[in-house]
Amino acid sequence: DKKLVVAIEGSVEEAKALYKPPEDSQDDESDSDAEEEQTTKRRRPTLGVQLDDKRKEMLKRHPLSVTIDLKCKDENVLHLTFYYLMNLNIMTVKAKVTTAVEMTTAISAGDLLSPDSLLNCLYPGDHGRKTPNPANQFQFDKVGIQTLSDYMTELGHPYVWVQKLGGLHFPKEQPQAFTADNSLSASHMELTVKLLRTRLQSRLALHKQFASLEHGVVPVSSECQHLFPTKIVSRLVKWTAIPYEDYAELPYTKDVIEAGLAEDTHLYYMALIERGTAKLQAAVVLNPGYSALPPVFSLCLNWKGERNGSNDDNIRAMESEVNVNYKELWGPKPGYQLLTNQLQRLCMVLDVYLETEPHDPSVEGPKEFPQEKMCLRLVRGPMRLKPFKFNYPQGFFSHR
């Protein structure tokens, strides 16, 4: 792989010193001195200090680390540094990205490239928050480490794929001492490098899109123009990142959470789309594996009351336009434009929803949303569903 640079960093001298037997005489004296001091000052603080030293000792990294620089086509680089924690017998990784051009900063894109979330769930379910070595828990209890995640900013994340690249495998049944296995490492290398590249490119693509979205522009590439009519009146007016707790508190996201599609490793956003007096809120869950795994939208329309999937079948149909029929919206491979195409489709179906609403005769004056879209039939079936499917190139809307 011409675009892969691997290096070993750190102090060779220190590494050699690890395997030398210590010179006995001096060590013994210094040890006994230390012990005497401890007996004289056996007070609480020293216990704390002792524990601290023991923790440091337990989390000690091997003096040598391996760095891998993964270059992508557009000269963006993913820098990975792999460490080996000698006493825990696990490996960790730290990630950093350097981009070829200066990225325009989008506030909502804060977490996209953060070392903590960048490599999250590279393989499904591998969030790197717990140690993969079952024997570590026993070691932690001895020195009072609650969980390894308190130390991850400093040590890096012990993802399962990192252990495999290092040839380490931890069978759940029999925790025992073992040697690292090269064939395990070799068998995982190719797929992992591919996944890492894809992850970096999809995050950078999202980063660019977010910069536009924050300015109320939904970028639609020329290859995707045919998915939408030329005139869409509804507009995206707000795009922000939100914490998981806020997402979970929304009354209309319950189904998504219960279905297990929203975990705290995912990223959460809120979009606001407006047309006239109608305001459509869309809560978005972005899976770390975007775009192979699609974002999931939950909608709530504020217009003459609050309408969402539980009290309005048409809102549910709008959700299914983006959540179920997302394959139509991938655009050119590898589908990084999925999110922005979903948002554009939401603007489109909001137009259809509002324009096909029956006119209220008690209200004087013209209809707030005149019908501009060509529809074969306005409603269908007992659920009175609206025609949300856009037919290109004829330009009319029909029912699915």
C-alpha positions in Angstrom: 0.0 0.0 0.0 1.8 3.1 -1.3 -0.2 5.4 0.8 0.6 3.8 4.1 3.6 4.9 6.1 4.5 2.9 9.2 7.2 3.9 11.7 8.3 2.9 15.2 8.9 5.7 17.6 10.3 6.0 21.1 13.5 5.2 23.0 15.3 2.0 22.0 17.5 2.3 25.0 14.6 2.3 27.4 13.1 -0.7 25.6 16.3 -2.6 25.9 16.6 -1.7 29.6 13.2 -3.4 30.2 14.8 -6.8 29.4 18.0 -6.3 31.4 18.2 -7.8 34.9 18.4 -4.9 37.4 21.8 -4.3 39.1 20.9 -5.9 42.5 23.0 -4.2 45.1 21.9 -0.5 44.7 18.2 -1.4 44.2 18.0 -3.3 47.4 19.3 -0.4 49.5 17.0 2.1 47.9 14.1 -0.2 48.4 14.8 -0.8 52.1 15.2 3.0 52.6 11.9 3.6 51.0 10.3 0.9 53.2 11.7 2.5 56.4 10.3 5.9 55.3 6.9 4.4 54.8 6.8 2.7 58.2 7.7 6.0 59.9 5.1 8.0 57.9 2.3 5.5 57.7 -0.4 8.2 57.3 -3.4 8.4 54.9 -1.8 10.6 52.3 1.0 8.2 51.6 -1.6 5.5 51.0 -3.1 7.7 48.4 0.3 8.4 46.9 1.2 4.7 46.9 -2.0 3.8 45.1 -1.4 6.6 42.6 2.1 5.2 41.9 0.6 1.7 41.6 -2.0 3.0 39.1 0.7 4.7 37.1 2.8 1.5 37.1 -0.2 -0.5 36.0 -1.1 1.8 33.1 2.5 2.0 31.9 3.1 2.0 28.2 5.9 0.3 26.4 8.6 2.9 25.5 8.2 2.1 21.8 5.0 2.9 19.8 4.0 2.3 16.3 2.7 5.1 14.1 0.7 4.6 10.9 -0.1 7.4 8.5 -3.0 6.6 6.2 -3.1 8.9 3.2 -6.3 9.3 1.2 -6.7 10.3 -2.4 -7.1 14.0 -1.6 -4.0 14.2 0.6 -5.9 14.1 3.8 -4.0 12.0 6.4 -5.2 9.9 9.3 -2.4 9.6 11.9 -2.7 6.6 14.2 -0.4 5.9 17.1 -0.5 2.4 18.7 0.6 1.8 22.3 1.1 -1.3 24.2 0.2 -1.3 27.9 2.7 -3.8 29.3 1.0 -4.7 32.6 -2.6 -4.9 31.2 -1.4 -6.7 28.1 -3.7 -4.7 25.8 -3.1 -2.2 23.0 -4.6 1.3 22.5 -4.7 3.7 19.7 -4.8 7.5 19.4 -6.0 9.2 16.3 -5.4 12.6 14.7 -6.4 14.0 11.3 -4.5 16.5 9.2 -6.4 17.9 6.2 -4.9 19.0 2.9 -6.8 22.3 3.0 -7.9 24.3 5.9 -11.5 23.2 6.8 -14.1 25.8 7.3 -15.1 25.4 10.9 -18.7 24.3 11.4 -19.8 24.4 15.1 -22.0 21.3 14.6 -19.0 19.4 13.2 -17.2 19.5 16.5 -17.4 15.8 17.2 -16.9 14.5 13.7 -13.1 14.5 13.8 -12.6 14.5 17.6 -10.2 11.7 18.6 -12.8 10.3 20.9 -15.5 9.7 18.3 -13.6 9.4 15.1 -12.9 5.7 15.3 -16.1 4.8 17.2 -17.7 1.5 16.1 -15.4 1.0 13.2 -16.6 -2.5 13.5 -20.2 -2.7 14.7 -20.4 -2.4 18.5 -16.7 -1.8 19.0 -16.8 1.4 21.0 -13.5 1.0 22.8 -14.7 2.1 26.2 -14.0 -1.1 28.1 -10.8 -3.1 28.2 -11.0 -6.2 26.0 -8.9 -8.2 28.4 -11.1 -9.9 31.0 -8.1 -10.3 33.4 -7.8 -6.5 33.7 -10.8 -6.1 36.0 -9.1 -8.0 38.7 -6.0 -5.8 38.3 -8.1 -2.7 38.4 -9.8 -3.7 41.7 -6.4 -4.1 43.3 -5.4 -0.5 42.7 -8.8 1.2 42.7 -9.3 2.0 39.1 -13.0 2.2 38.5 -12.9 2.0 34.7 -10.3 2.4 32.0 -12.3 5.1 30.3 -11.2 7.7 32.8 -7.7 7.4 31.4 -8.5 7.2 27.7 -7.8 10.8 26.8 -4.2 10.1 27.8 -3.8 6.4 26.9 -5.9 6.1 23.8 -8.8 3.7 23.1 -8.5 -0.1 23.4 -10.7 -1.0 20.4 -11.0 -4.7 19.7 -9.7 -4.2 16.1 -6.5 -2.7 17.6 -5.9 -5.9 19.6 -6.3 -7.9 16.5 -3.9 -5.8 14.5 -1.4 -6.4 17.3 -2.1 -10.2 17.2 -3.9 -10.2 20.6 -7.0 -12.3 21.0 -8.9 -12.5 24.3 -11.1 -15.6 24.5 -14.0 -15.0 27.0 -13.9 -18.5 28.3 -10.3 -19.0 29.4 -8.4 -15.8 30.4 -4.8 -16.9 30.3 -1.3 -15.8 29.4 -0.7 -16.1 25.6 1.6 -14.9 22.9 0.7 -12.5 20.1 -0.1 -14.1 16.9 1.1 -12.7 13.5 -1.5 -14.5 11.4 -4.3 -12.9 13.4 -2.8 -9.5 12.7 -2.3 -10.2 9.0 -5.8 -11.5 8.5 -7.3 -8.2 9.8 -5.0 -5.7 8.3 -6.5 -5.2 4.9 -10.2 -4.8 5.9 -9.3 -2.5 8.8 -7.2 -0.2 6.7 -10.1 0.0 4.2 -12.6 0.8 7.0 -10.3 3.5 8.4 -10.0 5.2 5.0 -13.7 5.1 4.4 -14.3 6.5 7.9 -12.0 9.4 7.4 -13.5 10.3 4.0 -17.1 10.0 5.2 -16.3 12.3 8.2 -14.6 14.9 6.0 -17.5 14.8 3.6 -19.9 15.4 6.5 -17.7 18.2 7.8 -18.0 20.0 4.5 -21.8 19.5 4.3 -22.2 20.8 7.9 -20.5 24.0 7.0 -23.2 24.6 4.3 -26.0 23.4 6.5 -25.2 25.9 9.2 -25.7 28.6 6.6 -29.1 27.2 5.7 -27.8 25.8 2.4 -28.6 22.2 1.6 -25.9 21.2 -1.0 -27.2 19.1 -3.8 -24.7 17.9 -6.3 -25.4 17.8 -10.1 -25.7 14.0 -10.0 -28.6 14.2 -7.5 -30.6 17.1 -9.1 -33.1 14.7 -10.7 -34.2 13.5 -7.3 -36.0 16.8 -6.6 -38.3 19.3 -8.4 -36.7 22.5 -9.5 -38.8 24.6 -7.1 -38.7 23.8 -3.4 -40.1 26.6 -1.2 -39.5 25.1 2.3 -36.0 26.0 3.7 -33.6 24.7 6.2 -33.1 27.4 8.7 -31.2 25.7 11.5 -28.7 22.8 11.9 -27.2 22.1 15.3 -25.5 19.3 17.2 -27.4 18.2 20.3 -26.4 15.9 23.2 -27.9 12.5 23.5 -29.8 13.5 26.7 -31.7 16.2 24.8 -32.5 13.8 22.0 -33.8 11.2 24.4 -36.1 13.7 26.1 -38.0 14.6 22.9 -41.5 13.0 22.9 -41.3 12.0 19.3 -38.0 10.0 19.4 -39.2 7.2 21.7 -39.7 4.7 18.9 -36.2 5.1 17.6 -34.7 4.7 21.0 -36.8 1.6 21.8 -35.8 0.1 18.5 -32.2 0.3 19.6 -31.2 2.7 16.8 -30.0 5.5 19.1 -27.0 4.7 21.3 -24.8 7.1 23.1 -22.0 6.3 20.7 -24.0 7.9 17.9 -24.0 11.6 17.0 -27.2 13.7 17.3 -28.5 16.8 15.4 -31.5 18.9 15.2 -32.7 20.4 11.9 -35.4 23.1 11.6 -37.2 23.5 8.2 -39.7 26.3 7.7 -42.3 27.5 5.3 -44.5 30.3 6.2 -46.0 29.6 9.6 -45.2 25.9 9.5 -42.1 24.7 11.3 -40.8 21.2 10.9 -38.4 19.9 13.5 -36.2 16.9 12.5 -34.2 15.1 15.2 -31.4 13.2 13.5 -29.4 10.2 14.7 -26.1 9.8 12.8 -24.6 6.3 13.1 -20.8 6.3 13.4 -20.8 4.0 10.4 -22.4 6.6 8.0 -23.0 6.3 5.1 -23.2 2.5 5.0 -25.7 2.9 7.8 -28.2 5.7 7.1 -29.1 8.5 9.5 -32.6 8.2 11.1 -35.0 11.1 11.2 -37.9 11.7 13.7 -40.2 14.5 12.7 -42.5 17.0 14.5 -44.5 19.6 12.6 -45.7 22.7 14.4 -48.6 24.1 12.4 -52.1 24.4 13.7 -51.1 22.3 16.7 -48.3 19.8 17.0 -48.2 16.9 14.6 -45.9 13.9 14.7 -45.7 10.2 13.7 -48.0 9.1 16.5 -50.9 11.5 15.7 -50.6 12.1 12.0 -50.2 9.3 9.4 -48.8 11.7 6.9 -45.9 12.7 9.2 -45.2 9.0 9.6 -45.2 8.7 5.7 -42.7 11.7 5.5 -40.4 9.9 8.0 -40.6 6.7 5.9 -39.7 8.8 2.8 -36.2 9.5 4.3 -35.8 6.5 6.7 -37.1 3.7 4.6 -36.6 4.8 1.1 -33.1 6.2 1.8 -31.5 3.9 -0.9 -32.8 6.2 -3.6 -30.9 9.1 -2.0 -27.4 7.7 -1.8 -26.2 9.5 -4.9 -22.9 8.5 -6.5 -20.9 5.9 -4.6 -19.9 5.7 -1.8 -23.0 7.6 -0.9 -21.6 10.4 1.3 -24.3 12.8 0.1 -27.1 10.7 1.7 -27.6 13.1 4.7 -28.0 16.3 2.6 -30.3 14.5 0.1 -32.5 13.3 3.0 -32.7 16.9 4.2 -33.6 18.2 0.7 -36.2 15.5 0.4 -37.7 16.6 3.7 -38.0 20.2 2.4 -39.7 18.7 -0.7 -42.2 16.5 1.2 -43.0 19.4 3.6 -44.1 21.4 0.5 -46.3 18.6 -0.6 -47.8 18.2 2.8 -48.7 21.9 3.2 -49.9 22.4 -0.4 -52.3 19.4 -0.3 -53.9 20.5 2.9 -57.6 21.3 2.3 -58.5 25.0 2.5 -60.3 26.0 5.7 -63.4 27.8 4.5 -63.7 29.8 7.8 -60.5 31.6 7.1 -60.8 34.6 4.7 -58.3 35.5 2.0 -56.1 33.3 -0.1 -54.8 29.9 1.0 -51.5 30.2 2.8 -49.8 27.5 0.7 -51.1 27.6 -2.9 -50.7 24.3 -4.7 -47.7 24.5 -7.0 -46.8 20.8 -7.2 -48.5 18.6 -9.8 -50.2 15.8 -8.0 -52.1 12.9 -9.7 -54.4 12.6 -6.7 -54.3 14.6 -3.5 -55.1 11.9 -1.0 -55.5 8.1 -1.1 -57.1 5.4 1.1 -58.7 5.6 4.5 -55.5 7.1 6.0 -55.8 10.0 3.5 -52.1 9.7 2.6 -50.6 12.4 0.4 -48.5 11.9 -2.8 -44.9 12.2 -1.6 -43.1 10.3 -4.4 -41.5 12.6 -7.0 -41.5 11.2 -10.5 -38.6 12.4 -12.7 -38.5 13.5 -15.5 -42.3 14.1 -15.8 -42.2 16.2 -12.6 -45.4 15.1 -11.0 -46.0 13.6 -7.5 -47.7 10.3 -6.9 -48.3 7.8 -4.1 -45.8 5.1 -3.4 
